[in-house]
Amino acid sequence: MSDIIPYVPVMLDCRNQHCLIVGGGKVAERKARNLLQGGAIITLISPQLTLELQEQAQSDRIRWIARDYERGDVSCGAASSENGKRRYFLVHAATAQTEINRQVADEARYEGIPVNVADHHEASTFINPMVIRRGRLIASVTTSGAGPVVGRRLAGELDRHFGQEYETYIEFLYYLRHRIKETIQDHEQRRHLLEQASDLSILEEIRQGRFVWWDESRIEQWIAQHRGEIT
């Protein structure tokens, strides 16, 4: 029987969500960096921090509880000025002590909170893939615990394939899609126009330095021209 864990890929909206990290080393630093990019509100429990995490705590980007983890830290939740304690959205167990990480994971599981265990992916209910970002484009890859070195190598290949031009390209498609949805009510016409938009040579124009962002009049003209192509 295969021991592959059948992970379900998802993208989480962590904006203004309270997340807990237990640990203050390099692993915790990476977890915090990722959550901050997602707009999360971070509480970090550790007696010591890396220099980067110290700077984030000093600038109030994270809330630092300067002590070791204690049982009940997960279940008591995050501080909230209006409603007492608020339940954590995600938990990261990222200390260098396997037993502490296990205790954090057990408590999170009991509370029904998704947890990632840095040194034991099998004990996690979610894992963090390798990620590259190009504005709205987010590409990720994971080896499901087979090896972070290979994962980083594969992520590097994605990074080289999806250059910076994709940020402008995806932003343009998002903008055009938004205008199509505002303008066209008929679902069949809307689907047709979105298919036509995906066939535009915008990406190549960006790569060649010839792309000029479409103004409202050009978008309206393009929509009027292509909406009538449905028979």
C-alpha positions in Angstrom: 0.0 0.0 0.0 1.3 3.5 -0.9 2.2 5.8 2.0 1.6 8.9 -0.1 -0.6 11.4 1.8 -3.3 12.5 -0.6 -3.0 16.3 0.1 -5.7 18.6 -1.3 -4.1 21.8 -2.6 -5.8 25.0 -1.5 -5.0 28.7 -1.4 -5.9 30.3 2.0 -6.9 33.9 2.5 -5.0 34.7 5.7 -5.7 38.5 5.7 -6.3 39.6 9.3 -6.4 36.0 10.5 -4.7 35.2 13.8 -1.9 32.6 13.4 0.4 31.1 16.0 4.0 30.1 15.5 5.8 28.2 18.3 9.6 28.6 17.8 11.9 31.4 17.1 14.6 30.0 14.8 15.2 30.0 11.0 12.3 27.7 10.3 9.9 30.0 12.3 11.4 32.9 10.4 10.4 31.4 7.1 6.9 30.6 8.4 6.5 34.1 9.6 7.7 35.6 6.4 5.2 33.6 4.4 2.3 34.5 6.7 3.2 38.2 6.7 3.1 38.1 2.9 -0.4 36.8 3.2 -1.5 39.6 5.6 -1.8 37.4 8.7 -1.7 38.6 12.3 1.1 36.6 14.0 1.6 35.6 17.6 5.0 34.0 18.1 6.0 32.1 21.3 9.7 31.5 21.9 12.3 32.7 24.5 14.7 33.7 21.7 14.3 35.0 18.2 16.5 35.3 15.1 17.5 38.9 14.2 14.9 39.1 11.5 12.1 38.0 13.9 13.4 40.5 16.5 13.1 43.3 14.0 9.6 42.2 13.1 8.6 42.1 16.8 10.2 45.6 17.4 8.3 47.0 14.5 5.0 45.4 15.8 4.7 43.2 12.7 4.4 40.2 15.0 3.3 39.8 18.6 6.1 38.1 20.6 5.6 36.1 23.8 9.1 35.7 25.1 8.9 32.4 26.9 8.7 28.6 26.2 5.5 27.1 25.0 3.1 26.0 27.7 0.2 23.6 27.3 -2.9 25.6 26.7 -1.2 28.3 24.5 -3.0 27.0 21.4 -6.5 26.6 23.0 -6.5 29.9 24.8 -6.3 31.7 21.4 -5.1 35.1 20.3 -5.8 38.4 22.1 -8.6 40.5 20.7 -9.4 44.0 22.0 -13.1 43.7 21.6 -14.1 40.1 21.9 -11.8 38.6 24.4 -9.9 35.6 22.9 -10.0 34.8 19.3 -9.4 31.3 17.9 -6.2 30.8 15.9 -6.7 30.2 12.2 -3.4 28.3 11.7 -0.7 26.9 14.0 3.0 26.3 13.2 5.0 24.0 15.5 8.6 25.1 14.6 10.8 24.5 17.6 14.0 22.4 17.6 12.4 20.1 20.2 10.4 17.2 18.8 8.4 16.6 22.0 7.4 20.3 22.1 6.3 20.2 18.5 4.3 17.1 19.2 2.5 18.7 22.1 1.7 21.8 20.0 0.3 19.5 17.2 -1.7 17.4 19.7 -3.3 20.6 21.1 -4.1 22.1 17.7 -5.6 18.8 16.5 -7.8 18.6 19.6 -9.0 22.2 19.0 -9.6 21.4 15.3 -7.1 24.0 14.1 -4.9 23.2 11.1 -1.3 22.6 12.2 2.1 22.3 10.5 4.9 20.5 12.3 8.3 21.5 10.9 10.2 18.3 11.7 7.4 15.8 11.1 5.2 16.4 8.1 3.2 13.2 8.8 2.0 14.8 12.0 0.8 17.9 10.2 -2.6 18.6 8.9 -1.2 20.9 6.3 2.2 21.5 4.7 3.7 24.6 3.1 4.8 24.1 -0.5 7.7 25.9 -2.2 6.1 29.1 -3.7 7.0 31.6 -6.4 5.0 34.8 -6.7 4.4 37.1 -9.7 1.8 39.5 -8.5 -1.5 37.7 -8.8 0.2 34.6 -10.1 1.1 32.1 -7.4 2.8 28.8 -8.4 3.7 26.2 -5.8 5.3 22.7 -5.7 5.7 20.1 -3.0 7.3 16.7 -2.9 4.9 15.6 -0.1 7.8 15.2 2.3 10.2 13.4 -0.1 12.9 16.0 0.1 13.1 19.8 0.5 16.2 20.0 -1.6 14.4 18.5 -4.6 11.4 20.8 -3.9 13.6 23.9 -3.9 15.2 22.7 -7.2 11.8 22.3 -8.8 10.7 25.7 -7.5 13.8 27.1 -9.0 12.8 25.7 -12.4 9.3 27.3 -12.0 11.0 30.6 -11.0 13.1 30.6 -14.2 10.1 29.6 -16.4 7.7 32.2 -15.0 9.6 35.5 -15.5 8.6 38.9 -14.2 6.6 39.5 -17.4 3.9 37.2 -16.0 3.1 39.8 -13.3 2.0 42.3 -15.9 0.3 39.7 -18.0 -1.8 38.2 -15.2 -2.7 41.7 -13.9 -3.9 42.6 -17.4 -6.0 39.5 -17.7 -7.5 40.2 -14.3 -8.4 43.7 -15.3 -9.9 42.6 -18.7 -11.9 39.9 -17.0 -13.2 42.3 -14.5 -14.4 44.7 -17.3 -16.0 41.8 -19.2 -17.9 40.7 -16.2 -19.1 44.3 -15.6 -20.1 44.8 -19.2 -21.6 41.5 -20.3 -24.5 39.8 -18.5 -25.1 36.9 -20.9 -23.1 33.9 -19.6 -22.4 32.4 -23.0 -21.1 35.7 -24.3 -19.0 36.2 -21.2 -17.5 32.7 -21.5 -16.7 33.4 -25.2 -15.0 36.7 -24.5 -12.9 35.2 -21.6 -11.7 32.4 -24.0 -10.8 35.1 -26.6 -8.9 37.0 -23.9 -6.8 34.0 -23.1 -5.7 33.8 -26.8 -4.4 37.4 -26.9 -0.7 37.8 -27.7 -0.2 40.1 -24.7 2.5 37.9 -23.0 4.7 38.0 -26.1 4.1 41.8 -26.5 5.3 42.2 -22.9 8.4 40.1 -23.5 9.2 42.2 -26.6 8.7 45.5 -24.8 5.8 46.4 -27.2 2.9 46.2 -24.8 0.9 49.3 -23.9 -1.8 49.0 -21.3 -5.2 49.1 -22.7 -7.4 52.2 -21.8 -11.1 52.0 -21.3 -11.9 52.9 -24.9 -9.8 50.1 -26.3 -11.3 47.6 -23.9 -14.8 48.7 -24.9 -13.9 48.5 -28.6 -12.4 45.0 -28.1 -15.5 43.7 -26.2 -17.9 45.2 -28.9 -15.9 43.6 -31.7 -15.7 40.1 -30.1 -19.0 39.8 -28.4 -20.7 39.5 -31.8 -18.7 36.5 -32.9 -21.0 34.0 -31.2 -23.4 32.4 -33.7 
